[in-house]
Amino acid sequence: MSAPPAIRVQDLSKRYRLGATTTTLAAAATGLVRRLARRPLQDDALPDSREFWALRDVSLEIAPGEVVGVVGRNGAGKSTLLKILSRITPPTTGRVEMRGDVSSLLEVGTGFHPELSGRENVFLSGAILGMRRRDVAERFDDIVAFAGVERFIDTPVKRYSSGMYVRLAFAVAAHLETDILLVDEVLAVGDDEFQRRCLGKMRDVVGQGRTVVFVSHNLAAVERLCPRSLWIEGGHLEVDGPTGDVIAAYLRRVGSRQTGGVAVIAPEAERIGGEDAKFVETSLTDRSGIPLEQVALGQPFSVELAFDLAVPVDKGVLEVGISSPEHGRVATVQNIDGGRPGLVLDPGAHRFRVDIETTLLPGEYSVDVALHVLPSLTLDWVERVLTFTALNLAEEGEDRWPWAHVRGALRPDSRWIRLPAGDRTASRS
């Protein structure tokens, strides 16, 4: 007999009333008088035009130990789902069953009291999660070391920077070993080093057999961590299945529109960044600028990227990444490689080309593009804007990949030297 699900959601819906706010009793009474003065007392239901359904009739089950990603556009209902699972907000209709202790990290410092120190908030969070003080104390040093806030652990968290705040909040949620962990967009906050540490810790959590629900716009992280994913669109569960299939379907709907080797990036495409920069087009070309859908073995290729900039940029860093479904990110190039300086860019339209010197082994690949500002600010980052195929046969000549199984993703240039045979120790003396 199989174990009951760790999470069961049945016909879940959540309605918000647009314009409704939490207020004081006096203000509520004043508002009631004003409404009564305008019209006779009616049923308190608002017109449909002032209602917003963040979720509508969502049903799903997640088994114990399963790791599930959640993808979707901003406003699709992902965070609302996690808030209901975390019992932060109740559903309008439907039912949720959770089996086991739950910890969550939904926003920066969720559950922290600003007047308490970091130390006090760690123990407070543990108590809220039902942990014994002794168990929290055993993990306390690891939590503080991961967060990197040793010098400030006895300082009130209201004086923390947002980076310190989120590091400590994530450390608490990840180290207090509850049965179910809910994580929403933590990897979109903090610098690159912190994001790498978060991913590493998430891998540890996954390896411990805990049930994880992971919401993120970082599709590569979702694909690495989550065998199964949910795509939520307009409050509905659009697709539930293997992560690769879900992400592919999602990107066909909201990502770039590719024709040949040219991809036009939709304004509503999922991005990490703000409104200061927007990639609008990416192309894969040969050295003469002709778009490519396929790259022959050893064929030189380039990536062109066009973007609009709303602000001036100093120390700009353009990044092009190449990924494969089997290996994740396999190559990254940036304009600052080799110690070159960052870009100085004025507001307006810009277009760049990067010639990439590498040989890709046969397989399917995708291109990610990003614009950063040193030291660690991301203005725009769009994943999988373009896909292409690397062939196993050279464009000219007889060079080919001769094996049925492709091992790895890159074939670097190499130089082979025959050394004298004999005693290896003697040959090095």
Order of alpha helices (4+ residues) and beta strands (2+ residues): beta-alpha-beta-beta-alpha-beta-beta-alpha-alpha-alpha-beta-alpha-beta-alpha-beta-beta-alpha-beta-beta-beta-beta-beta-beta-beta-beta-beta-beta-beta-beta-alpha
